[in-house]
């Protein structure tokens, strides 16, 4: 008897196209960008490329802001970073994202990362500064079209779940599959990894989506973990009407160029990248001038600061909540 191929279903029509950014870490540590300005420029160009080509969603997986101002490492710095500086720098980046997404009508989703929750610990310890450190309000309060997903919770689109990835028991893609039991795209570890596992209800995939952060961060952060396995990139997800999806990781080679799905090659626009650095410097100088009388002597040395200490308080629940996408 000749073997007969099983009947196959027709492919479902395309429905959504999502551009997904991983950890960006907007901010400066010891005067050095915590993000990679060249890789970030490539990613923003790619977002506009796919938005013009029919993308429907923009999803950020968290750690948008580095929030060095609220880090427990801050007590080790000779020069402190102001919360206002981190907020203004991140808002400047969000203005660029809004300009692209709003022009083309993309839905915008932000998933809170562990660096954003640094402010939640500070807010819990000092409730009187809540309006100053509440990032949901400071970053997205006056913006329209954004969906905020709390840390350790999920956003679902089709049959794929999105989360930041700093879940208990999760260290890589394989452990994410064991913890979530569903297909998940996540960030947090700054690596590109893929794990697959087939169960009774089908094939599940977990993938970490690299980062847009600096791969050569200054100490003491780099001393905690040498970032030898980090990868620059972002992910584009094509969804079908039946919820099935295909993942395409776009690696940004040498933080300089990346190839799109249609073969278009995008390279760093160094003039734009330098413009962002100059803009950031203006923001930092402005913050410094505004706080000069309180924090700085004439020579520019810090004269009065209160180091921010780590607290054990956490306002996040362990039971995950899922936000359904449309």
C-alpha positions as CSV (number, residue, x, y, z in Angstrom):
1,X,0.0,0.0,0.0
2,X,1.4,3.4,-1.0
3,X,1.6,5.8,2.0
4,X,-0.9,8.7,1.6
5,X,-0.1,12.1,2.9
6,X,-2.6,13.3,5.6
7,X,-5.0,16.0,4.6
8,X,-3.6,19.5,5.5
9,X,-5.5,22.6,6.4
10,X,-5.3,25.7,4.4
11,X,-3.2,28.4,5.9
12,X,-5.2,31.0,7.8
13,X,-5.1,34.5,6.4
14,X,-2.7,37.0,8.0
15,X,-4.2,39.2,10.7
16,X,-1.6,41.0,12.9
17,X,2.1,42.0,12.4
18,X,3.8,43.0,15.7
19,X,7.2,44.7,16.1
20,X,8.6,43.8,19.5
21,X,11.4,45.7,21.2
22,X,13.3,44.0,24.0
23,X,15.2,45.7,26.9
24,X,16.4,49.2,25.8
25,X,17.7,50.6,29.1
26,X,17.4,54.3,28.3
27,X,19.6,56.2,30.6
28,X,23.2,56.8,31.6
29,X,25.4,55.0,34.1
30,X,28.5,56.9,35.2
31,X,28.0,59.2,32.2
32,X,28.0,56.3,29.8
33,X,24.8,55.3,27.8
34,X,23.2,52.2,29.3
35,X,21.6,51.7,25.8
36,X,23.4,51.3,22.5
37,X,22.8,54.4,20.4
38,X,23.6,52.7,17.1
39,X,21.5,49.6,17.7
40,X,18.6,51.8,18.9
41,X,18.8,53.8,15.8
42,X,18.6,50.7,13.6
43,X,15.6,49.5,15.6
44,X,13.7,52.7,15.3
45,X,14.3,52.8,11.5
46,X,13.0,49.2,11.4
47,X,9.9,50.1,13.4
48,X,9.1,52.8,10.8
49,X,9.9,50.4,8.0
50,X,7.4,47.7,9.2
51,X,4.9,50.4,10.3
52,X,4.8,51.7,6.7
53,X,4.5,48.0,5.5
54,X,1.3,47.3,7.5
55,X,2.4,46.5,11.1
56,X,-0.5,46.6,13.5
57,X,1.2,46.4,17.0
58,X,4.3,47.8,18.8
59,X,5.2,45.9,21.9
60,X,7.9,46.7,24.3
61,X,9.0,43.9,26.6
62,X,10.1,46.1,29.5
63,X,13.3,47.7,30.9
64,X,12.6,50.6,28.6
65,X,14.2,52.8,31.2
66,X,17.4,51.9,33.0
67,X,16.4,53.9,36.1
68,X,19.9,54.2,37.5
69,X,18.6,56.9,39.8
70,X,16.7,54.2,41.7
71,X,19.3,51.4,41.6
72,X,20.9,49.9,44.7
73,X,24.2,50.5,42.8
74,X,23.5,54.2,43.1
75,X,25.0,54.4,46.6
76,X,28.4,53.3,45.0
77,X,28.5,56.2,42.5
78,X,30.5,59.3,43.0
79,X,27.9,61.2,41.0
80,X,24.2,60.5,41.5
81,X,21.6,60.4,38.8
82,X,18.3,62.3,39.4
83,X,15.0,60.6,38.9
84,X,13.8,63.5,36.8
85,X,16.7,62.9,34.4
86,X,15.8,59.3,33.9
87,X,12.1,60.2,33.3
88,X,12.9,63.0,30.8
89,X,15.4,60.9,28.8
90,X,12.8,58.1,28.6
91,X,10.0,60.4,27.6
92,X,12.2,61.8,24.8
93,X,12.6,58.3,23.4
94,X,8.8,57.6,23.8
95,X,8.1,60.8,21.8
96,X,9.9,59.2,18.8
97,X,8.0,55.9,19.2
98,X,4.7,57.8,19.5
99,X,5.4,59.8,16.3
100,X,6.0,56.6,14.3
101,X,3.2,54.5,15.8
102,X,0.5,57.2,15.8
103,X,1.3,58.2,12.2
104,X,0.7,54.6,11.0
105,X,-2.0,53.7,13.6
106,X,-0.2,51.0,15.5
107,X,-1.4,49.8,18.8
108,X,1.2,50.3,21.6
109,X,1.8,47.9,24.5
110,X,4.3,48.3,27.3
111,X,5.2,45.5,29.6
112,X,6.8,46.7,32.9
113,X,10.3,45.3,33.5
114,X,12.3,44.8,36.7
115,X,14.1,48.1,36.1
116,X,10.8,50.0,36.2
117,X,9.8,48.3,39.4
118,X,12.8,49.9,41.1
119,X,10.5,53.0,41.4
120,X,7.7,50.8,42.9
121,X,10.0,49.9,45.8
122,X,11.0,53.5,46.3
123,X,7.3,54.5,46.1
124,X,6.4,52.0,48.8
125,X,9.2,53.2,51.0
126,X,8.5,56.9,50.5
127,X,4.7,57.4,49.6
128,X,5.1,61.1,49.8
129,X,7.0,61.1,46.5
130,X,4.5,58.9,44.6
131,X,3.7,61.5,42.0
132,X,7.4,61.9,41.2
133,X,8.4,58.2,40.8
134,X,5.2,56.6,39.5
135,X,6.4,55.7,36.0
136,X,2.9,54.7,34.7
137,X,1.9,58.2,35.4
138,X,5.2,60.0,34.6
139,X,5.8,58.2,31.3
140,X,2.3,57.2,29.9
141,X,-0.1,59.4,31.9
142,X,-0.5,62.0,29.2
143,X,0.0,59.7,26.2
144,X,-2.8,58.0,24.3
145,X,-3.1,54.6,22.8
146,X,-0.8,52.7,25.2
147,X,-1.7,49.5,27.1
148,X,0.3,49.1,30.4
149,X,1.0,45.5,31.5
150,X,2.4,45.1,35.1
151,X,5.7,43.3,35.7
152,X,5.4,39.4,35.9
153,X,2.1,39.6,34.0
154,X,1.3,38.7,30.4
155,X,0.0,40.3,27.2
156,X,-1.6,37.8,24.9
157,X,-2.0,38.2,21.1
158,X,-3.2,35.2,19.1
159,X,-1.7,32.1,20.7
160,X,1.5,33.9,21.9
161,X,2.1,35.4,25.3
162,X,4.5,38.3,26.0
163,X,6.1,39.1,29.3
164,X,9.3,40.7,30.6
165,X,10.8,37.4,31.9
166,X,12.1,38.1,35.4
167,X,9.9,35.3,36.7
168,X,10.9,33.0,39.6
169,X,12.6,29.9,38.3
170,X,13.2,31.4,34.8
171,X,16.8,31.7,33.6
172,X,16.5,30.8,29.9
173,X,14.0,29.8,27.2
174,X,13.7,26.2,28.4
175,X,12.8,27.2,31.9
176,X,10.3,29.7,30.6
177,X,8.5,26.9,28.8
178,X,8.4,24.9,32.0
179,X,7.1,27.8,34.1
180,X,4.6,29.2,31.6
181,X,3.5,26.1,29.8
182,X,2.6,28.2,26.7
183,X,4.3,29.9,23.9
184,X,6.1,33.0,25.2
185,X,8.2,35.8,23.8
186,X,10.2,37.5,26.6
187,X,13.2,39.7,27.3
188,X,15.2,40.4,30.5
189,X,18.2,38.1,29.9
190,X,19.5,40.1,26.9
191,X,20.1,36.9,25.0
192,X,18.6,35.3,21.9
193,X,17.5,31.8,22.8
194,X,14.8,29.5,21.4
195,X,13.3,26.4,23.1
196,X,10.5,24.2,21.8
197,X,8.3,21.6,23.6
198,X,5.5,19.6,22.2
199,X,2.6,18.7,24.5
200,X,-0.9,17.1,24.1
201,X,-2.2,20.5,23.1
202,X,0.4,21.2,20.5
203,X,3.9,22.7,20.0
204,X,4.9,25.5,22.3
205,X,7.9,27.9,21.7
206,X,9.7,30.2,24.1
207,X,12.1,32.8,22.8
208,X,14.1,35.5,24.4
209,X,14.5,38.5,22.2
210,X,18.0,39.9,22.8
211,X,18.4,43.6,23.8
212,X,19.1,47.1,22.6
213,X,21.2,47.8,25.7
214,X,24.9,48.5,25.8
215,X,26.8,45.2,25.6
216,X,29.7,46.8,27.2
217,X,28.2,48.5,30.3
218,X,30.5,50.1,32.9
219,X,31.3,48.6,36.3
220,X,30.1,47.6,38.8
221,X,27.1,46.3,36.6
222,X,29.4,44.5,34.2
223,X,31.3,42.9,37.1
224,X,28.2,41.1,38.3
225,X,27.8,39.2,35.0
226,X,30.0,39.4,32.0
227,X,27.6,40.0,29.0
228,X,29.4,37.6,26.7
229,X,26.2,36.0,25.5
230,X,24.1,39.2,25.0
231,X,22.8,39.9,21.5
232,X,21.4,43.1,19.9
233,X,18.1,42.7,18.0
234,X,14.4,42.7,18.1
235,X,11.6,40.4,16.9
236,X,8.8,40.7,14.3
237,X,5.8,38.4,14.8
238,X,3.3,37.5,12.0
239,X,0.0,36.3,13.3
240,X,-2.7,34.4,11.4
241,X,-6.4,34.7,11.9
242,X,-6.5,31.4,13.8
243,X,-4.0,32.6,16.3
244,X,-0.9,30.8,15.0
245,X,2.2,32.8,14.5
246,X,5.7,32.9,13.1
247,X,8.6,34.5,14.9
248,X,11.5,36.3,13.2
249,X,14.4,37.5,15.3
250,X,16.2,40.4,13.6
251,X,19.8,40.4,14.8
252,X,21.5,43.8,14.6
253,X,25.0,42.9,13.4
254,X,27.9,44.8,15.2
255,X,25.2,47.3,16.3
256,X,25.4,48.7,12.8
257,X,23.0,47.0,10.4
258,X,20.1,44.6,10.1
259,X,18.2,42.9,7.3
260,X,14.4,43.1,7.1
261,X,12.1,40.3,6.0
262,X,11.7,41.8,2.5
263,X,15.5,41.9,2.1
264,X,15.9,45.7,2.8
265,X,19.1,46.4,4.7
266,X,18.9,49.1,7.4
267,X,22.1,50.7,8.6
268,X,22.8,53.0,11.5
269,X,22.3,56.7,10.7
270,X,25.1,58.1,12.7
271,X,24.0,61.6,12.4
272,X,20.6,60.7,14.0
273,X,22.3,58.6,16.7
274,X,24.6,61.5,17.5
275,X,21.6,63.9,17.5
276,X,20.0,61.7,20.2
277,X,23.2,61.8,22.3
278,X,23.3,65.6,22.0
279,X,19.7,65.8,22.9
280,X,20.3,63.6,26.0
281,X,23.2,65.8,27.0
282,X,20.9,68.9,26.9
283,X,18.4,67.1,29.1
284,X,21.0,66.1,31.6
285,X,22.5,69.6,31.6
286,X,19.0,71.1,32.1
287,X,18.4,68.8,35.1
288,X,21.8,69.6,36.6
289,X,21.1,73.3,36.3
290,X,17.7,73.0,37.9
291,X,19.0,71.2,40.9
292,X,22.4,73.0,41.1
293,X,21.6,75.1,44.1
294,X,20.4,72.1,46.1
295,X,22.9,69.4,45.1
296,X,26.0,70.9,43.6
297,X,28.7,73.3,44.6
298,X,30.1,75.8,42.2
299,X,32.8,73.3,41.1
300,X,30.2,70.7,40.2
301,X,30.9,68.2,43.0
302,X,28.0,66.5,44.7
303,X,27.5,68.1,48.2
304,X,24.2,66.6,49.3
305,X,22.7,63.3,48.4
306,X,20.8,60.4,50.1
307,X,21.9,57.1,48.6
308,X,19.0,54.9,47.7
309,X,19.0,51.6,49.4
310,X,17.5,48.3,48.3
311,X,14.3,47.4,50.1
312,X,12.7,44.0,50.4
313,X,9.2,45.3,49.8
314,X,7.5,44.3,46.6
315,X,4.0,45.4,45.6
316,X,3.7,42.9,42.8
317,X,1.7,39.8,43.2
318,X,3.0,36.4,42.1
319,X,-0.2,35.3,40.4
320,X,0.1,36.4,36.8
321,X,-2.6,38.4,35.0
322,X,-3.1,38.1,31.3
323,X,-4.1,41.1,29.1
324,X,-5.8,40.0,25.9
325,X,-4.8,41.8,22.7
326,X,-7.1,42.4,19.8
